[in-house]
Amino acid sequence: KLLAAKKIDYPVSEVDVLPTLSGLISKPHTLTTIGRDLLDDQHAGKRNAFIIEHERIPSIGLIGERYYLKVRPDGENLRLYDTHSKKPRDNISQQHPVITQQLKELTLGIFETTRYLRHHNKQQRDNNH
């Protein structure tokens, strides 16, 4: 069964591809990554794309539907940007401390989870092949 074309206007990441493909073919699977099925509406309003910026001093970030949070992996140099603002390059973390703290915790949590998965995620064998 083919699905109708759909415009996705929320942040996504390459880690969302595998869960989305599994959902499209309705293959039962155990999710061992941080990706989400892009077509699953249970995540509506909670979509973010985690990024790593490989600068001289690397930083990690989370791009959501409105805000972009950027921070170093050690939690320092915290910045929040409003992507819908007329001045999207202005750091607004001081004006929005609650949003900044929530996104910081989520960003650092995803970062630590990916580090853990990288070293502890065991490959499962498919007994059918």
DAGI-V741072 format. One record per residue. RES is the residue in one small letter. PHI is phi in degrees with one decimal (999 if undefined). Layout:
BEGIN
res:RES phi:PHI
res:RES phi:PHI
END
This chain:
BEGIN
res:k phi:999
res:l phi:-89.5
res:l phi:-93.7
res:a phi:-69.4
res:a phi:-60.5
res:k phi:-142.8
res:k phi:-87.1
res:i phi:-104.7
res:d phi:-116.5
res:y phi:-123.5
res:p phi:-64.6
res:v phi:-137.6
res:s phi:-139.7
res:e phi:-61.8
res:v phi:-70.7
res:d phi:-84.5
res:v phi:-65.7
res:l phi:-61.6
res:p phi:-61.4
res:t phi:-68.5
res:l phi:-62.1
res:s phi:-61.6
res:g phi:-66.4
res:l phi:-64.9
res:i phi:-94.8
res:s phi:53.6
res:k phi:-89.4
res:p phi:-61.2
res:h phi:-152.5
res:t phi:-99.0
res:l phi:-76.4
res:t phi:-119.4
res:t phi:-129.5
res:i phi:-96.0
res:g phi:-73.3
res:r phi:-130.5
res:d phi:-67.5
res:l phi:-64.7
res:l phi:-98.0
res:d phi:-88.8
res:d phi:-72.2
res:q phi:-65.3
res:h phi:-100.5
res:a phi:-56.4
res:g phi:80.8
res:k phi:-126.2
res:r phi:-93.3
res:n phi:-143.0
res:a phi:-116.4
res:f phi:-84.4
res:i phi:-133.6
res:i phi:-123.1
res:e phi:-103.8
res:h phi:-89.9
res:e phi:-98.1
res:r phi:-54.8
res:i phi:-113.3
res:p phi:-60.0
res:s phi:-135.3
res:i phi:-117.7
res:g phi:-157.0
res:l phi:-136.7
res:i phi:-104.3
res:g phi:-108.2
res:e phi:-69.2
res:r phi:-129.8
res:y phi:-112.0
res:y phi:-124.5
res:l phi:-106.5
res:k phi:-130.5
res:v phi:-155.3
res:r phi:-76.8
res:p phi:-56.6
res:d phi:-87.0
res:g phi:90.0
res:e phi:-87.8
res:n phi:56.3
res:l phi:-79.0
res:r phi:-138.0
res:l phi:-127.4
res:y phi:-125.3
res:d phi:-97.5
res:t phi:-72.3
res:h phi:-99.2
res:s phi:-77.0
res:k phi:-73.0
res:k phi:-126.3
res:p phi:-67.0
res:r phi:-92.6
res:d phi:-80.0
res:n phi:-75.6
res:i phi:-112.3
res:s phi:-61.7
res:q phi:-69.9
res:q phi:-78.5
res:h phi:-132.6
res:p phi:-64.7
res:v phi:-69.7
res:i phi:-61.3
res:t phi:-59.4
res:q phi:-66.1
res:q phi:-61.8
res:l phi:-70.3
res:k phi:-62.7
res:e phi:-61.0
res:l phi:-65.2
res:t phi:-62.0
res:l phi:-66.8
res:g phi:-64.1
res:i phi:-63.7
res:f phi:-59.7
res:e phi:-67.0
res:t phi:-64.2
res:t phi:-65.9
res:r phi:-64.3
res:y phi:-64.1
res:l phi:-60.4
res:r phi:-58.5
res:h phi:-103.2
res:h phi:-124.5
res:n phi:-80.5
res:k phi:-77.0
res:q phi:-74.3
res:q phi:-93.8
res:r phi:-90.2
res:d phi:-88.0
res:n phi:-70.6
res:n phi:-84.4
res:h phi:-126.3
END
